[in-house]
């Protein structure tokens, strides 16, 4: 595939540079108020940990109207002494340009992959443009396993508030772990390191006119790396502090986007995941430490109301997806008092597998199908919030581990029904 999505002036810059060892991509859209901090942290990380490597920062922008690209070009570290650094051998180059293609993060990443391929980069990183917690060390932790360890893909490992990232914790992590057998804790984290070889492999995939170009890119990158036998690791980055979302707020679009991408990948890689049993840890880099986290407020009363409304209104749809036995169990949950509400993990894993099977059989249009999952997911999340409220972060993580083991032991249920 030719680098058709890069403009002529970018090709000129690439020709002038010739090659780069490291490419750091920052996708953006109207990120002028946050991106300067990210660019400075990246520059400091490159200067501090990779002073003799030729590095390029690529801002792949979605047509911002707030001057994001100008902020990137104007941002620099005026005084390297402030980060205890007295020399920087190779200057860091910067490119900022609007990407072409379907609007979305995937199209932004595609442009980064194309720059990396054109410059024959050895290692690449992509980081979100709204990160408030990024430090120069993130660059070392995402690049070094690739350059020094021979890894092709480095997923992020963060401490997050126990009520943050609930789609990851209750669906994406347990499901991808049970399917592909690798314990990548943040498969949709947003900040990744990867080899130039893997960037080139991503470009061979014909997905850039699909939802992957819009919103499914994170889970697609992780799953594609694992399913194609690339060497995968994760690095502990501390806290992820960005614009967090209340898990009780309207998450229907995000749930649809993430889960439909995950289910679609199940179709593509069925022959890879079917023989996998159990899971194994992946190598983890970085010094793990405790971090103070921003509290996430959750309105469980509202969530349980939405769950019970779903039980009242979706009976006819759910019976076709879940079957009579599990639907009866769900309906019994709706009669529990709020304080005693508990969604059994075994029931939840079967529900997720039933939805994967319904998607596989095209029982309903994908969006229609996955919107009907929302009240069940909200009920499961409310149950976790009520249970984990008094728990430490470590105890809450142990509950997520139990859920993952339910998905692994229940995989036979999926396999016997997958035709």
C-alpha positions as CSV (number, residue, x, y, z in Angstrom):
1,X,0.0,0.0,0.0
2,X,1.5,3.4,-1.0
3,X,1.6,6.2,1.5
4,X,-1.2,7.9,-0.4
5,X,-2.5,9.6,2.7
6,X,0.6,11.8,3.2
7,X,0.7,15.2,1.5
8,X,3.5,16.3,-0.9
9,X,5.0,18.7,1.7
10,X,5.3,15.9,4.2
11,X,7.0,13.7,1.6
12,X,9.5,16.6,1.2
13,X,10.2,16.7,4.9
14,X,10.6,13.0,5.0
15,X,13.1,13.2,2.1
16,X,15.1,15.9,3.9
17,X,15.2,13.8,7.1
18,X,16.1,10.6,5.3
19,X,15.6,8.3,8.2
20,X,14.7,8.3,11.9
21,X,15.3,5.8,14.8
22,X,12.3,6.8,16.8
23,X,8.9,8.2,15.7
24,X,6.5,9.5,18.4
25,X,2.9,10.1,17.1
26,X,0.4,12.4,18.9
27,X,-3.0,12.3,17.3
28,X,-5.1,15.4,18.1
29,X,-8.3,17.2,17.6
30,X,-8.8,20.6,19.2
31,X,-6.1,19.8,21.8
32,X,-4.4,23.2,22.0
33,X,-4.9,23.5,25.8
34,X,-3.3,20.2,26.6
35,X,-0.9,19.2,23.9
36,X,2.0,21.5,24.8
37,X,2.6,19.6,28.0
38,X,2.6,16.3,26.1
39,X,5.1,17.6,23.5
40,X,7.4,18.9,26.2
41,X,7.3,15.6,28.1
42,X,8.1,13.7,24.8
43,X,11.0,16.0,24.0
44,X,12.4,15.7,27.5
45,X,12.1,11.9,27.3
46,X,13.9,11.7,24.0
47,X,16.6,14.0,25.2
48,X,17.1,12.2,28.5
49,X,16.9,8.6,27.4
50,X,17.7,8.5,23.7
51,X,20.2,11.5,23.1
52,X,22.0,9.8,20.3
53,X,18.9,8.5,18.4
54,X,17.4,10.5,15.6
55,X,13.8,11.2,16.6
56,X,10.7,12.8,15.1
57,X,7.5,13.9,16.7
58,X,4.5,13.5,14.4
59,X,1.3,15.5,15.2
60,X,-1.4,13.9,13.1
61,X,-4.3,16.3,13.4
62,X,-8.0,15.9,12.7
63,X,-8.5,19.4,11.4
64,X,-8.4,21.3,14.7
65,X,-9.8,24.9,14.6
66,X,-8.0,26.0,17.8
67,X,-4.4,26.2,16.6
68,X,-3.3,22.8,17.9
69,X,-0.7,22.3,15.2
70,X,0.8,25.7,15.8
71,X,1.1,24.9,19.5
72,X,3.0,21.7,18.6
73,X,5.5,23.6,16.3
74,X,6.0,26.4,18.9
75,X,6.5,24.2,21.9
76,X,10.1,23.4,23.0
77,X,12.2,22.9,26.1
78,X,14.1,26.2,26.4
79,X,16.6,25.0,29.0
80,X,17.7,21.3,29.1
81,X,19.5,22.1,32.4
82,X,16.1,22.1,34.1
83,X,15.7,18.4,33.4
84,X,19.3,17.8,34.5
85,X,20.6,17.3,31.0
86,X,23.7,19.0,29.7
87,X,23.8,17.8,26.1
88,X,21.5,16.7,23.4
89,X,23.3,15.2,20.4
90,X,20.5,14.8,17.9
91,X,17.8,17.5,17.7
92,X,14.2,16.3,17.8
93,X,12.3,17.1,14.5
94,X,8.6,17.9,14.4
95,X,5.9,17.5,11.8
96,X,2.4,18.7,12.3
97,X,-0.2,18.1,9.6
98,X,-3.9,17.2,9.1
99,X,-4.3,13.6,8.2
100,X,-6.6,12.4,5.4
101,X,-9.2,9.6,5.3
102,X,-12.2,8.8,7.5
103,X,-12.2,11.2,10.5
104,X,-11.0,9.3,13.6
105,X,-8.1,8.2,15.7
106,X,-7.4,5.2,13.4
107,X,-6.8,7.5,10.4
108,X,-4.5,9.6,12.6
109,X,-2.5,6.5,13.6
110,X,-2.3,5.4,10.0
111,X,-0.5,8.6,9.0
112,X,2.0,8.0,11.9
113,X,2.6,4.4,10.7
114,X,3.2,5.8,7.2
115,X,5.8,8.3,8.4
116,X,7.5,5.6,10.4
117,X,7.7,3.3,7.4
118,X,9.0,6.1,5.1
119,X,11.7,7.0,7.7
120,X,12.5,3.3,8.3
121,X,12.0,3.9,12.1
122,X,13.2,1.2,14.5
123,X,10.7,2.1,17.3
124,X,7.5,4.1,17.5
125,X,5.3,5.5,20.2
126,X,1.8,6.9,20.2
127,X,0.4,9.0,23.1
128,X,-2.9,10.8,23.7
129,X,-2.9,14.6,23.3
130,X,-5.0,15.2,26.5
131,X,-2.6,13.5,29.0
132,X,-2.0,15.4,32.2
133,X,0.1,12.7,33.8
134,X,2.6,11.9,31.1
135,X,6.3,12.2,32.2
136,X,9.6,11.9,30.2
137,X,9.9,8.4,31.7
138,X,6.9,7.2,29.6
139,X,9.1,7.5,26.5
140,X,11.8,5.4,27.9
141,X,9.3,2.8,29.2
142,X,7.5,2.5,25.8
143,X,10.6,2.6,23.6
144,X,13.3,0.7,25.4
145,X,11.6,-2.7,25.4
146,X,11.5,-2.3,21.6
147,X,15.0,-1.1,21.0
148,X,16.8,-3.0,23.8
149,X,14.5,-6.0,24.4
150,X,13.4,-7.0,21.0
151,X,9.7,-6.5,21.8
152,X,7.3,-5.5,19.0
153,X,4.4,-4.2,21.1
154,X,4.4,-2.5,24.5
155,X,1.0,-1.9,26.0
156,X,0.6,0.6,28.9
157,X,0.0,-0.5,32.5
158,X,-1.5,2.3,34.6
159,X,-3.0,2.6,38.0
160,X,-6.5,3.9,37.5
161,X,-9.3,4.7,39.9
162,X,-11.2,1.5,40.6
163,X,-14.3,3.0,39.0
164,X,-12.5,4.3,35.9
165,X,-12.1,2.1,32.8
166,X,-15.1,-0.1,33.5
167,X,-15.6,-1.2,29.9
168,X,-12.0,-2.4,30.0
169,X,-12.4,-4.1,33.4
170,X,-15.7,-5.8,32.8
171,X,-15.6,-6.7,29.1
172,X,-12.5,-6.0,27.0
173,X,-9.7,-7.2,29.4
174,X,-11.5,-10.4,30.6
175,X,-12.6,-11.3,27.0
176,X,-9.3,-10.6,25.2
177,X,-7.4,-12.4,27.9
178,X,-9.6,-15.5,27.7
179,X,-9.6,-15.5,23.9
180,X,-5.9,-15.0,23.1
181,X,-4.3,-16.2,26.4
182,X,-2.2,-13.1,27.1
183,X,-2.7,-10.9,30.2
184,X,-2.4,-7.5,28.7
185,X,-4.2,-5.4,31.4
186,X,-4.9,-2.3,29.3
187,X,-5.6,-3.5,25.8
188,X,-7.3,-0.2,24.9
189,X,-5.1,2.1,26.9
190,X,-4.3,4.7,24.1
191,X,-0.6,5.0,24.7
192,X,1.6,2.3,23.1
193,X,5.1,1.5,21.9
194,X,5.8,-0.7,18.9
195,X,8.5,-1.7,16.5
196,X,8.9,-0.3,13.0
197,X,8.3,-3.8,11.7
198,X,4.9,-3.9,13.4
199,X,4.0,-0.5,12.1
200,X,4.7,-1.8,8.6
201,X,2.6,-4.9,9.2
202,X,-0.3,-2.7,10.4
203,X,-0.2,-0.9,7.0
204,X,-0.7,-4.2,5.1
205,X,-4.1,-4.7,6.7
206,X,-7.1,-3.5,4.7
207,X,-9.0,-1.8,7.5
208,X,-8.6,1.9,6.8
209,X,-12.1,2.3,5.3
210,X,-13.8,0.6,8.3
211,X,-14.7,1.5,11.9
212,X,-11.0,0.8,12.8
213,X,-10.2,4.1,11.2
214,X,-12.8,5.9,13.3
215,X,-12.6,4.4,16.8
216,X,-11.6,0.8,17.0
217,X,-7.8,1.3,16.6
218,X,-6.6,0.6,20.1
219,X,-8.1,-2.9,20.5
220,X,-7.3,-3.6,16.8
221,X,-3.6,-2.8,17.4
222,X,-3.4,-4.9,20.6
223,X,-5.3,-7.9,19.1
224,X,-3.5,-7.8,15.8
225,X,-0.1,-7.9,17.5
226,X,-1.0,-10.8,19.8
227,X,-2.9,-12.8,17.2
228,X,-0.1,-12.6,14.6
229,X,2.6,-13.8,17.1
230,X,4.4,-10.5,17.7
231,X,6.4,-10.2,20.9
232,X,4.2,-8.4,23.4
233,X,5.0,-6.7,26.8
234,X,3.6,-4.0,29.0
235,X,5.2,-1.1,30.9
236,X,4.0,0.5,34.1
237,X,3.5,4.2,33.5
238,X,2.0,5.3,36.9
239,X,-1.3,7.1,36.8
240,X,-3.4,7.8,33.7
241,X,-4.9,11.2,34.3
242,X,-6.9,12.6,31.4
243,X,-10.5,13.6,30.9
244,X,-12.1,10.7,32.8
245,X,-15.7,9.7,32.2
246,X,-18.4,8.8,34.7
247,X,-19.2,5.1,34.1
248,X,-22.8,5.9,34.8
249,X,-23.0,8.7,32.2
250,X,-24.1,8.0,28.6
251,X,-21.6,5.4,27.5
252,X,-23.7,3.8,24.8
253,X,-21.6,5.1,21.9
254,X,-18.3,4.1,23.5
255,X,-19.7,0.7,24.5
256,X,-20.8,0.1,20.9
257,X,-17.5,1.2,19.4
258,X,-15.2,-0.8,21.7
259,X,-17.3,-4.0,21.8
260,X,-18.2,-4.1,18.1
261,X,-14.4,-3.7,17.3
262,X,-13.6,-6.5,19.8
263,X,-16.3,-8.8,18.3
264,X,-15.3,-8.1,14.8
265,X,-11.7,-9.2,15.6
266,X,-13.1,-12.4,17.0
267,X,-14.5,-13.1,13.5
268,X,-11.1,-12.4,11.9
269,X,-9.0,-14.4,14.4
270,X,-11.4,-17.3,15.3
271,X,-8.8,-19.9,14.2
272,X,-6.2,-18.3,16.5
273,X,-8.3,-18.1,19.7
274,X,-10.2,-21.4,19.5
275,X,-7.3,-23.6,20.5
276,X,-6.2,-21.3,23.4
277,X,-6.8,-22.5,26.9
278,X,-5.9,-20.5,30.1
279,X,-3.8,-17.3,30.0
280,X,-0.2,-16.3,30.9
281,X,1.3,-13.0,32.1
282,X,3.3,-10.9,29.6
283,X,6.7,-9.4,30.6
284,X,6.2,-6.2,32.5
285,X,8.7,-3.3,32.7
286,X,8.9,-0.3,35.0
287,X,8.9,0.2,38.7
288,X,5.5,-0.2,40.1
289,X,4.5,2.3,42.8
290,X,1.3,3.6,44.4
291,X,-0.2,6.8,43.0
292,X,-2.8,9.2,44.2
293,X,-5.8,9.1,41.8
294,X,-8.6,11.5,41.0
295,X,-11.8,10.2,42.5
296,X,-14.5,9.0,40.1
297,X,-18.1,9.7,41.3
298,X,-20.7,7.2,40.4
299,X,-24.5,7.4,40.8
300,X,-25.5,3.8,41.4
301,X,-29.1,4.7,42.1
302,X,-29.5,6.0,38.5
303,X,-27.6,3.0,37.1
304,X,-29.9,0.5,38.8
305,X,-32.9,2.4,37.6
306,X,-31.6,2.1,34.0
307,X,-30.9,-1.6,34.5
308,X,-34.5,-2.2,35.7
309,X,-35.9,-0.2,32.8
310,X,-34.0,-2.5,30.5
311,X,-35.4,-5.6,32.2
312,X,-38.9,-4.1,31.6
313,X,-38.4,-3.1,28.0
314,X,-36.0,-5.5,26.4
315,X,-37.4,-8.9,27.3
316,X,-38.3,-9.8,23.7
317,X,-34.8,-9.0,22.5
318,X,-32.9,-10.5,25.4
319,X,-34.8,-13.9,25.2
320,X,-33.4,-14.4,21.7
321,X,-29.8,-13.6,22.8
322,X,-29.6,-15.0,26.4
323,X,-32.1,-17.8,26.3
324,X,-34.8,-18.4,29.0
325,X,-32.5,-19.6,31.8
326,X,-30.1,-16.7,32.0
327,X,-32.9,-14.2,31.2
328,X,-34.8,-15.5,34.3
329,X,-31.7,-14.9,36.4
330,X,-31.4,-11.4,35.1
331,X,-35.0,-10.7,35.8
332,X,-34.5,-12.0,39.4
333,X,-31.6,-9.5,39.8
334,X,-34.1,-6.6,39.1
335,X,-36.1,-7.6,42.2
336,X,-33.1,-7.2,44.6
337,X,-32.8,-4.2,46.9
338,X,-30.2,-1.6,45.8
339,X,-28.0,-2.2,48.8
340,X,-27.9,-6.0,48.3
341,X,-27.6,-5.9,44.4
342,X,-25.0,-8.3,43.2
343,X,-24.5,-9.4,39.5
344,X,-22.9,-12.9,39.6
345,X,-19.6,-13.0,37.6
346,X,-20.5,-16.4,35.9
347,X,-23.8,-15.0,34.6
348,X,-21.9,-11.9,33.3
349,X,-19.3,-13.9,31.4
350,X,-22.1,-16.0,29.8
351,X,-23.9,-12.8,28.8
352,X,-20.8,-11.4,27.1
353,X,-20.3,-14.7,25.3
354,X,-24.0,-14.8,24.3
355,X,-23.6,-11.3,22.8
356,X,-20.5,-12.4,20.9
357,X,-22.4,-15.4,19.5
358,X,-25.4,-13.2,18.6
359,X,-23.0,-10.8,16.7
360,X,-21.4,-13.9,15.0
361,X,-24.8,-15.1,13.9
362,X,-25.9,-11.6,12.8
363,X,-29.0,-12.0,15.0
364,X,-29.6,-8.2,14.8
365,X,-27.9,-5.3,13.2
366,X,-24.7,-4.7,15.2
367,X,-25.6,-1.3,16.6
368,X,-29.1,-2.5,17.6
369,X,-27.6,-5.6,19.2
370,X,-25.0,-3.8,21.2
371,X,-27.3,-0.9,22.4
372,X,-29.4,-3.7,24.0
373,X,-26.3,-4.8,26.0
374,X,-26.0,-1.3,27.6
375,X,-28.6,-1.9,30.5
376,X,-26.9,-5.2,31.4
377,X,-23.4,-3.6,31.4
378,X,-24.7,-0.7,33.5
379,X,-26.2,-3.3,36.0
380,X,-22.9,-5.2,36.1
381,X,-21.0,-1.9,36.7
382,X,-23.4,-0.8,39.5
383,X,-22.8,-4.2,41.1
384,X,-19.0,-3.7,41.0
385,X,-19.2,-0.2,42.3
386,X,-21.4,-1.3,45.3
387,X,-19.1,-4.2,46.0
388,X,-15.8,-2.4,45.5
389,X,-16.8,0.8,47.3
390,X,-15.2,-0.1,50.7
391,X,-12.3,-2.0,49.0
392,X,-8.7,-0.9,48.5
393,X,-7.5,-0.7,44.9
394,X,-5.6,-4.0,45.4
395,X,-8.8,-5.7,46.6
396,X,-10.8,-4.3,43.7
397,X,-8.2,-5.6,41.3
398,X,-8.5,-9.1,42.9
399,X,-12.3,-9.0,42.0
400,X,-11.4,-8.2,38.4
401,X,-9.0,-11.1,38.4
402,X,-11.8,-13.4,39.6
403,X,-14.0,-12.2,36.7
404,X,-11.2,-13.0,34.3
405,X,-10.9,-16.5,35.6
406,X,-14.7,-16.9,35.1
407,X,-14.3,-15.9,31.4
408,X,-11.4,-18.4,31.0
409,X,-13.3,-21.3,32.7
410,X,-16.5,-20.4,30.7
411,X,-14.7,-20.3,27.3
412,X,-16.0,-23.9,26.6
413,X,-19.5,-22.4,26.7
414,X,-18.5,-20.1,23.8
415,X,-16.6,-22.8,21.8
416,X,-19.5,-25.3,21.9
417,X,-21.9,-22.7,20.5
418,X,-19.6,-21.1,17.9
419,X,-20.3,-22.6,14.5
